[in-house]
């Protein structure tokens, strides 16, 4: 097996005196040995593996009748669990300790029994609240992955009523994990409700929590970095460039300070880092630099990690890359990436991203002068929006404009572009329509058609005018990522 480049079972069976059953047993044994070796390698740097090892030692000592030694091992494990806020494991240890104390004459007496009962009740209450917050967070995340954010005020009461009916209050003495799960749950709640100010506040609280408990940066490194990811998402949607750049530098520094990151942390770091580097190019209007400098690195990294990325992550990268190409005038390349997203529709992910991809696809077809394809695609997109009941005011206006393009004379085009721009500009005051204009900068595209300039030049000019403005500054003078 070690001498062949690609695993070929038929080749191995043909060239060795080993039966198929023996080979299967050997592979299973080898797999166990590899996992055992990896566990031994990682125990020194992984607190959860250390806790598991201490629990195993306690059980081995107990089975040999060494009850006091078993309890001492449990005490060491409990101290480590408390330091790293591993409440689930701590509850399991207390349960085992309670079993030893209740069945054997060790150090058991009334005060100790009461201490154990109180300790168990406190830990189980913490675990319960963590589970509730985590379940709510997962439910909100699932809603976002499936459909994206809510699209009108009518959907808001459902989210809020569900939350109030199922969410306990955060205890004043809440521990690290309780607070972390609570912040995560609230963050996803406000992402769905499109309240970006609250998203910013909770992501900032998330990062500060790790600063208060620095030992958790290593043991929960992926969650630590995810806090920066959400912070940068909020700042990107606010178009707060200065804070975004400061946050990005803080994030890059945080990635560098993670000691011995595992593969999972490296993969997620790549996803977050390149996603926000792409966002930086969108904010700056530096589409050419993004294609020349960032895209080759990103392509290599995507090839390296493609087997480890889920469909949703790949869709987001395809959309961002398509936007990069569209902004630089490479419309055919943009169409290719957008069609990869559209072809994933049956997977039931991100209806909102599917909608924006179809709209950008229509604009790219128009710019690439694929007019025969455009007429057919408009009908398909209309049908898509009607099926999903997804058509908001922005989508309706764009589709109506594109549908009427064939009847507009060339000398009327500029006035129709101006009319559409004025109509869409009004939606910047509507929270639920505004996000459509953030995903798809149709206003800048319209201005490029009106002024007869490349869209990247329009966005670049806007960026240079706004770099001294910070939309969040009036709300958060003292906040720093």
Secondary structure, DSSP 8 states (H G I E B T S, - for coil): -TT-SS--HHHHHHHSS--HHHHHHHHHHHHHHHHHHHHHHHGGG-HHHHHHHHHHHHHHHHHTT-HHHHHHHHHHHHHHHHHTT-HHHHHHHHHHHHHHHHHS-SS--HHHHHHHHHHHHHHHHHHHHHHHHHHHHHHHHHHHHHH-S--SHHHHHHHHHHHHHH-----TT--HHHHHHHHHHHHHHHHHHT-HHHHHHHHHHHHHHHHHTTTHHHHTHHHHHHHHHHHHHHHHHHT-HHHHHHHHHHHHHHHHH-TT--HHHHHHHHHHHHHHHHHHHHHHT-HHHIIIIIHHHHHHHHHHHGGGS-HHHHHHHHHHHHHHHHHTT-HHHHHHHHHHHHTTGGG---HHHHHHHHHHHHHHHHHTT-HHHHHHHHHHHHHHHHHHT---HHHHHHHHHHHHGGGS-GGGHHHHHHHHHHHHHGGGG-HHHHHHHHHS-HHHHHHHHHHT--HHHHHHHHHHHHTT--TTTTT-SS---
